[in-house]
Amino acid sequence: MREGVPTVTEFAWTHGDFLLMVLSIAAPIYNLIAGWWNRKQLLLSLFAISYWILLIRGGVVLSFYIIPMIPLVAINAIIAFTSIATWLGKLVRFGLVPALLIFAIIGVIVPYDLQHAEIAFTQHPTSAQTDAMVWVRNNVPHNDVIVINSYLYMDLRQPDSEGVGDGATFPNAHIYWNIAYDPELYTGLLQGNWDRIDYIVADSEMLHDIQTVGGPMLLIDKALQHSILRIEFQANDNDSQIAIYIYQVMHAQALPTV
């Protein structure tokens, strides 16, 4: 009964900023080579390379994992450009080469940043999450068991939040990882029965986990297989598209009313 299930693009975080990716690779490699003559450059390059090893080691890599890399890339890039500018200045015997090189770099980076910063003002990638949250508020009974991702948790469970408004909270809205691995939820709330799940609010990453992790996650996957897609919300995020799907589980048997 499930339809329209998307897949997750691996290493999507590498597509966020092309210039950052180029600098994060080129600058440490240059400093690694130049480090045979300047130990400071060698040390800085090893810091960046060690973090790259952490990122590509395998497993789940979320987009925000790249944040600690940014200062390492910036320092490596500055040291590399300074080294190149100094070498060129000595080669052509012209002392203004470093200054000219800096202005050339600024002339490239500033238009690039302005072009990519425009997305922050013209796109609203979280609108899909907000729309899904409002739909749940207006259409889902407050006592239903809802499997969600973490970004909806507080809004659906806190009084007077946007996901609740002036109404009651959703006490049975739980994050999918907790549903699968918390015995109090898996055995207590659901009693190990997929049929006790009422709705699944999922994005592409969440659907991928549900379908591939296995183990206790199979409980949610079974509920997803017995569900219908009620509505889908989409939003643009850079060159990709965010989609959130709301599934309603078709119960095999009517559950007793509490």
C-alpha positions as CSV (number, residue, x, y, z in Angstrom):
1,M,0.0,0.0,0.0
2,R,3.0,2.2,0.3
3,E,3.8,4.5,-2.6
4,G,6.1,7.3,-3.6
5,V,8.8,6.3,-1.1
6,P,12.0,8.4,-1.8
7,T,15.6,7.5,-1.3
8,V,18.4,9.4,0.4
9,T,21.4,10.7,-1.6
10,E,24.6,9.7,0.2
11,F,27.0,12.4,1.1
12,A,24.5,15.1,0.3
13,W,26.3,17.4,2.7
14,T,29.2,17.7,0.2
15,H,27.0,19.6,-2.2
16,G,26.2,22.5,0.1
17,D,29.1,24.7,-0.9
18,F,31.4,23.8,-3.8
19,L,34.0,26.4,-2.9
20,L,34.2,25.1,0.7
21,M,34.7,21.6,-0.6
22,V,37.5,22.6,-3.0
23,L,39.3,24.6,-0.3
24,S,38.8,21.9,2.3
25,I,40.7,19.5,0.1
26,A,43.2,21.6,-1.8
27,A,44.5,23.8,1.1
28,P,45.3,20.9,3.5
29,I,47.0,19.0,0.6
30,Y,49.1,22.0,-0.3
31,N,50.1,22.6,3.3
32,L,50.9,18.9,3.7
33,I,53.4,19.1,0.9
34,A,54.8,22.5,2.0
35,G,54.9,21.2,5.5
36,W,58.2,19.4,4.8
37,W,59.8,22.8,4.9
38,N,57.4,24.5,7.3
39,R,56.3,22.4,10.3
40,K,53.4,24.8,11.1
41,Q,51.8,24.1,7.8
42,L,52.2,20.4,8.3
43,L,50.5,20.6,11.7
44,L,47.5,22.6,10.3
45,S,47.1,20.2,7.4
46,L,47.1,17.2,9.7
47,F,44.3,18.7,11.8
48,A,42.1,19.1,8.7
49,I,43.0,15.7,7.2
50,S,42.2,14.0,10.5
51,Y,38.7,15.5,10.5
52,W,38.2,14.5,6.9
53,I,39.1,10.9,8.0
54,L,36.4,11.2,10.6
55,L,33.8,12.3,8.1
56,I,34.5,9.6,5.5
57,R,35.0,6.7,7.9
58,G,31.5,5.4,7.1
59,G,28.2,5.5,8.9
60,V,25.7,8.4,9.1
61,V,27.1,11.8,8.3
62,L,24.7,14.7,8.9
63,S,25.0,18.0,7.2
64,F,26.0,19.9,10.4
65,Y,29.0,17.6,11.0
66,I,30.9,19.9,8.5
67,I,30.7,22.9,10.9
68,P,34.0,22.1,12.8
69,M,35.7,21.8,9.5
70,I,35.0,25.4,8.5
71,P,37.6,27.1,10.9
72,L,40.2,24.4,9.9
73,V,39.6,25.1,6.2
74,A,39.8,28.9,6.8
75,I,43.1,28.7,8.6
76,N,44.6,26.2,6.1
77,A,43.5,28.4,3.2
78,I,44.9,31.6,4.7
79,I,48.3,29.9,5.4
80,A,48.3,28.3,1.9
81,F,47.5,31.6,0.1
82,T,50.1,33.5,2.2
83,S,52.7,30.9,1.3
84,I,51.9,31.0,-2.4
85,A,51.7,34.8,-2.5
86,T,55.1,35.1,-0.7
87,W,56.7,32.6,-3.1
88,L,55.3,34.4,-6.2
89,G,56.5,37.8,-4.8
90,K,60.0,36.4,-4.5
91,L,59.8,34.8,-7.9
92,V,58.8,37.9,-9.8
93,R,60.6,40.3,-7.4
94,F,57.5,42.4,-7.0
95,G,56.5,43.1,-3.4
96,L,52.8,43.9,-4.2
97,V,52.0,40.4,-5.4
98,P,50.5,39.3,-2.1
99,A,48.2,42.3,-2.0
100,L,47.2,41.8,-5.6
101,L,46.5,38.2,-5.0
102,I,44.3,39.0,-1.9
103,F,42.2,41.5,-4.0
104,A,41.8,38.9,-6.7
105,I,40.6,36.3,-4.2
106,I,38.2,38.9,-2.7
107,G,36.9,39.6,-6.2
108,V,36.1,35.9,-6.7
109,I,34.7,35.1,-3.2
110,V,32.4,38.1,-2.7
111,P,30.2,37.6,-5.8
112,Y,30.2,33.8,-5.1
113,D,29.0,34.4,-1.5
114,L,26.4,36.9,-2.6
115,Q,25.0,34.6,-5.2
116,H,24.7,31.7,-2.7
117,A,23.5,33.8,0.2
118,E,20.4,34.8,-1.9
119,I,19.0,31.4,-1.2
120,A,18.6,32.1,2.5
121,F,16.2,34.9,1.7
122,T,14.3,33.4,-1.2
123,Q,13.9,29.8,-0.1
124,H,12.1,28.5,3.0
125,P,13.2,24.8,3.4
126,T,11.4,24.5,6.8
127,S,8.0,25.4,5.3
128,A,7.4,21.7,4.6
129,Q,7.9,20.9,8.3
130,T,5.6,23.7,9.3
131,D,2.9,22.7,6.9
132,A,3.1,19.1,8.1
133,M,2.9,20.2,11.7
134,V,-0.2,22.3,11.0
135,W,-1.9,19.5,9.1
136,V,-1.3,17.1,12.1
137,R,-2.8,19.8,14.4
138,N,-5.9,20.1,12.3
139,N,-6.5,16.5,11.2
140,V,-5.1,14.0,13.7
141,P,-6.8,13.0,16.9
142,H,-4.8,14.1,19.9
143,N,-4.6,10.6,21.5
144,D,-3.4,8.9,18.3
145,V,0.1,7.3,18.2
146,I,2.2,9.3,15.8
147,V,5.7,8.3,14.7
148,I,7.7,11.5,13.9
149,N,11.2,12.8,13.5
150,S,12.9,14.9,16.2
151,Y,12.1,18.3,14.7
152,L,8.4,17.9,15.4
153,Y,8.7,16.5,18.9
154,M,8.6,19.7,21.0
155,D,6.0,21.5,18.9
156,L,3.5,18.6,19.2
157,R,4.1,17.9,22.9
158,Q,4.4,21.4,24.5
159,P,1.2,23.4,25.4
160,D,0.6,26.6,23.3
161,S,3.3,25.6,20.7
162,E,2.7,26.0,17.0
163,G,1.9,22.4,16.6
164,V,-0.7,22.5,19.3
165,G,-2.2,26.0,19.2
166,D,-4.9,26.4,21.8
167,G,-5.8,22.7,21.8
168,A,-4.5,19.7,23.6
169,T,-1.0,18.3,23.1
170,F,-0.1,15.0,21.3
171,P,1.2,12.9,24.2
172,N,1.7,9.9,22.0
173,A,3.8,11.6,19.3
174,H,7.2,9.9,19.6
175,I,10.5,10.0,17.6
176,Y,10.9,6.9,15.5
177,W,14.2,5.8,17.0
178,N,12.6,5.9,20.5
179,I,9.7,3.9,19.3
180,A,12.0,1.2,18.0
181,Y,14.5,1.1,20.8
182,D,12.9,2.3,24.0
183,P,11.3,-0.7,25.7
184,E,8.8,1.6,27.5
185,L,7.4,2.6,24.0
186,Y,8.0,-0.6,22.0
187,T,6.7,-3.0,24.6
188,G,4.7,-0.8,26.8
189,L,2.9,1.7,24.5
190,L,2.7,-0.5,21.4
191,Q,2.9,-3.9,23.0
192,G,5.1,-4.9,20.1
193,N,2.2,-4.5,17.7
194,W,2.5,-2.3,14.6
195,D,-1.3,-2.0,14.5
196,R,-1.2,0.3,17.4
197,I,0.5,3.0,15.3
198,D,-1.9,5.5,13.8
199,Y,0.2,8.0,11.8
200,I,3.7,8.2,10.4
201,V,5.1,11.7,9.6
202,A,8.3,11.0,7.7
203,D,10.9,12.7,5.6
204,S,13.3,10.9,3.2
205,E,16.0,10.3,5.8
206,M,13.5,8.8,8.2
207,L,11.9,6.5,5.6
208,H,15.4,5.3,4.6
209,D,16.1,4.4,8.2
210,I,12.8,2.7,8.7
211,Q,13.3,0.5,5.6
212,T,17.0,-0.4,6.0
213,V,18.0,-0.5,9.7
214,G,16.0,-3.6,10.5
215,G,15.7,-5.1,14.0
216,P,13.1,-3.3,16.1
217,M,12.7,-0.7,13.3
218,L,10.8,-3.5,11.4
219,L,7.8,-2.7,13.6
220,I,7.5,0.7,12.1
221,D,8.3,-0.6,8.6
222,K,5.4,-3.1,9.0
223,A,3.0,-0.2,9.9
224,L,4.3,1.8,6.9
225,Q,3.5,-1.2,4.6
226,H,-0.1,-1.1,5.9
227,S,-0.5,2.6,5.5
228,I,-1.8,5.0,2.9
229,L,-0.3,8.4,1.9
230,R,-2.6,11.1,3.1
231,I,-0.7,14.2,2.1
232,E,2.8,15.3,1.0
233,F,4.5,18.7,1.6
234,Q,7.5,19.9,-0.3
235,A,10.0,22.8,-0.1
236,N,13.1,23.7,-2.0
237,D,16.5,23.7,-0.3
238,N,19.3,24.9,-2.5
239,D,19.4,22.5,-5.5
240,S,17.4,19.7,-3.7
241,Q,13.9,19.3,-2.6
242,I,12.6,18.5,0.9
243,A,9.6,16.3,1.1
244,I,7.6,15.3,4.1
245,Y,5.0,12.5,3.8
246,I,2.1,11.9,6.2
247,Y,0.9,8.2,6.2
248,Q,-2.2,6.9,8.0
249,V,-2.0,3.3,9.1
250,M,-4.9,1.2,8.0
251,H,-5.6,-1.0,11.1
252,A,-6.0,-4.7,10.7
253,Q,-8.6,-4.6,13.5
254,A,-10.4,-1.9,15.4
255,L,-8.5,-0.9,18.6
256,P,-10.5,-0.7,21.8
257,T,-11.5,2.8,22.9
258,V,-9.9,3.9,26.1
